[in-house]
Amino acid sequence: MPQQKPAVPAQDGGLLRVRMDLSYDGAPFRGWAVQPGHLTVQGALEEALEVLIRRPVRLTVAGRTDAGVHARGQVVHFDLEPGEWQALSRGRDIDPGAALVRRMRGVLSKVLGGRVGAPAPLRELAGAIEVRSAVPAPPGFDARFSALWRRYSYRIADRPGLWDPLTRHTTLWHDHRLDDKAMNNAAGRLIGIHDFLSFCKPREGATTIRELQHFSFVRGHDGVITATVQADAFCHNMVRALIGAALVVGAEHNPYWLHERLLAQVRDSQTKLAAPHPLVLEHVAYPQDHEMTLRAEQTRAMRE
């Protein structure tokens, strides 16, 4: 597919950039990114958009999610001709963005419903992806590079008495009670700008330096622990590796081990990935509209 222009002006006949916010149940998907022969979130969305726009449309996402990982606050962008955007209303007195949200729901039901090749219990997947909003993006907006930070959550039920069959698809069942105080002690030692190579699956030529802004474990009134992880960006597998390491700390009560792993600067057999099914991308934050271009340029300079 030809690379789409990055410009977003509509006034001079250029492309119109659209921001689309969405949520999805990641259980039936092989992650975000398109994989030939497999059902993915990006693949389903692009298939639905192609039906509506009548040509291939490529999505750029704020944060790729692994297989089985969910999202409440995912953000994507794509570029349309101004005429394509207006045509979504079909000549009616309705906002094109509202029309796109409504029409995507219907097309996604057809794309996902009765999907051949999905596991038997998951053949009816209508509702697994929900588009929340679609609006023209401000100048310079890039769903990936304009983001200030991403925040994930992770639920842990750390003894059989807390295991709820109704939430088993979004909660980790752990056999023994974890030391959440030790986990918070260990997590706090990682806050700041560091090289997280020990917790990443590095991409050739890319940096593994990230700013971890928040990392905590809170035991709720129901006894279930909710982890919150926030950073300017995450390397591949970074969130699951951080949670996996914290689970080791919680079981062995050694608050220094997590920092020791950070300093080791090596991905080896001690790098443990937590299960994907409790992980949820909760929110992606962006600067004010007039700062979008600058933020995107700064991020590209750091990441690429």
Secondary structure, DSSP 8 states (H G I E B T S, - for coil): ---------STTS--EEEEEEEEE--TTSS-SS--TTS--HHHHHHHHHHHHHSS----EESS---TT-EEEEEEEEEEE-HHHHHHTTTTSSS-HHHHHHHHHHHHHHHHHBT-TTS-GGGSB-TTSEEEEEEEE--TT--TTTT--EEEEEEEEE-SGGG--GGGTTSSEE-SS---HHHHHHHHHTT-EEEE-GGG----TT---EEEEEEEEEEE-TTS-EEEEEEES---TTHHHHHHHHHHHHHHHT-TTHHHHHHHH---STT-----STTEEEEEEE---GGGHHHHHHHHHHHH-
